[in-house]
Amino acid sequence: MNSETREKLKTISVATLATALYKRGLRNQVIQGVHPLGYKGTNMVGPAFTLRYMPAREDRNQLVEFRNPAHPQRVAIETCPPGHVMVIDSRKDASAASAGDILVTRLMVRGGAGIVSDGGFRDAATIAELDIPAYHTRPSSPTNLTKHEAIEINGPIGCGDAPVFPGDIIVGDADCVIVIPAGIADEIATEAVEMTAYEDFVVEQVKAGQTIIGLYPCTKDEHQTAFAEWRKKNNR
């Protein structure tokens, strides 16, 4: 992805990005139900690399499957490109784990930008301490083979009711995760930077006692003038 866009998105809230996408008619881009493990203080940003699970069938999902060097879950960890975010479609089922700390550690060492599942991770407390952003619904101890069969790598998926296509830009903050269609990521980032600057100005004004009427959204010229002066003063 564009390195400038990546840097911009590291500073923008998912809420602001959701509003920018809503303006373009995109209303279903937030991955629902996922939360950060040990938020690192800066946004997770990177193109999506996907893994899809389907319901497990007992004869196909015994522990011996992990001996197969072509097992899709293991292959996905070993082939996710550096700087990408692995996004796992676990069918919103956290009754068995999507992955554990060893696999997430391997993804981190290989340069992964993060991992997201609409299911759960085992060894969640350990994952929370790793130097890689991770998002899931809740901790889950049973091995993925209990409920999930890894069936497809880097195809279109649904994750937390959001559509995710390989290469879409994934952004996660302290609240949740959003999916930006790859083709509009640059313009969304630029617009959201502007939105964030105005929102920061608004927060200062509100803390100083200003009413939000006419300020948020801006419908008065006096606030536009004050915002321009504020930006100049604060190098924004």
PyMOL commands that set and color helices and strands:
alter all, ss='L'
color gray80, all
select helices_A, chain A and resi 3-9+14-23+58-60+63-67+72-79+101-109+124-129+144-146+182-207+221-234
alter helices_A, ss='H'
color red, helices_A
select strands_A, chain A and resi 30-31+35-36+44-55+85-89+97-99+114-117+120-121+134-136+148-153+157-159+162-164+169-172+177-180
alter strands_A, ss='S'
color yellow, strands_A
deselect
rebuild
show_as cartoon
